[in-house]
Amino acid sequence: MFLWVFGFGLYDEFLPIHARALGATGVQLGLLFTLRQLAVTAGSLLGGVLADRFSRRTVMLFAWVLGAPSPLLFLPAREWAGLLPGILLYDVTIFALPAMNAYVAERTDPGKVASTFAVLTMASGLSLLLSPALGGLIAARWGIPTTFALGFVCYAASSALIFSSEPERPGGRAPLPWREALRIWDFGRLWPLFILLGLMTGIPLALAPFVPPFLREVRGLGLAQIGLLGSILSGGGLLFTLVTGRLADRWGHRPLLLATLLGIGAGNLTVALGPVALLPLAFLIKSRSAAVALSQAVVASRISTQAAGRGFGLLGTITGLVGAGGTMLAGIGYRANPALPLIAGAGVVTVLAMALLLRRGEVAARPGVE
């Protein structure tokens, strides 16, 4: 996971800037990343089915190998639409995520669900602490396409290592027949919870493509500075994911989700309207990593091992749909006023925090209740 996300972090902060350099308008940038989120949605929906139907390790292996060459497809692009094949190939392979989360949940002590998913997210967070700053230096010196090639090297190394993951346990979970595996929507009264969690993780996802162009075009920052802020974002995510994961196992998920959402809202508002001197602080507190890890822990605590793949797939599907719709709206808003998507996103996230505060009942039951 560290190597894979390190490769992604080398170039992802600069992909919107590269798209702008290839002629993408604000609306076209929104369209590009809307299609990206639709690919994430399709991959999550597919992954929920595959994770319960087949060996979860096999699904992971297939996705790793399939997604590895995706950054090489960016290299021949001469206009913004030429980036689509690489983006779609990479993002559809998110079908590995439900399998990976279910693979981890199956091997986790029920009393350590939140902290375990925090550690899993930290593997990604640690790599993103380093890779955006390094990618910014490389892009400033040799150009953004160089980061695509280096991303592929990291993906290839990660794909080789994933073969050493622990095989499925003999006599363990039996893969479901197709009829049952396809029942991804069958979660009854947990639907409101899934929707709330999908909104919490999808809104920040929708804003992400517009932050680097905003910093470049409105704030006047260089590529190396943007990369450094990306590393600060990941550092904050790493710190808060670790802390919230530990505390959530003791205090429950609700107060930690609430604090995380308020940080995301305040951070995005500061990026849009605050002084440049506060940008490092804003990036420190606005990471969505802790919200993602906590959401995954909530799902793991409410869904049986047998249905875990579909549960994580449904969460990813809702997140992707929210991200797709939000990205398109943000693209339209960016054309009118580049700060508007960040301001509106901060407002929506704050409203979600209030909805979480007022929601009756526990966000997550004790493991094994459902």
JODAUR-V79939 format. One record per run of one state. SS is the DSSP state (h for helix, s for strand, l for the rest). FROM is the first residue (numbers start at 1). TO is the last residue. If there is no record, write none. Layout:
# JODAUR-V79939
SS_FROM_TO ; SS_FROM_TO
This chain:
# JODAUR-V79939
l_1_1 ; h_2_21 ; l_22_25 ; h_26_53 ; l_54_55 ; h_56_74 ; l_75_79 ; h_80_92 ; l_93_94 ; h_95_106 ; l_107_109 ; h_110_142 ; l_143_143 ; h_144_162 ; l_163_177 ; h_178_181 ; l_182_187 ; h_188_217 ; l_218_222 ; h_223_251 ; l_252_252 ; h_253_273 ; l_274_275 ; h_276_285 ; l_286_288 ; h_289_302 ; l_303_304 ; h_305_336 ; l_337_339 ; h_340_358 ; l_359_370
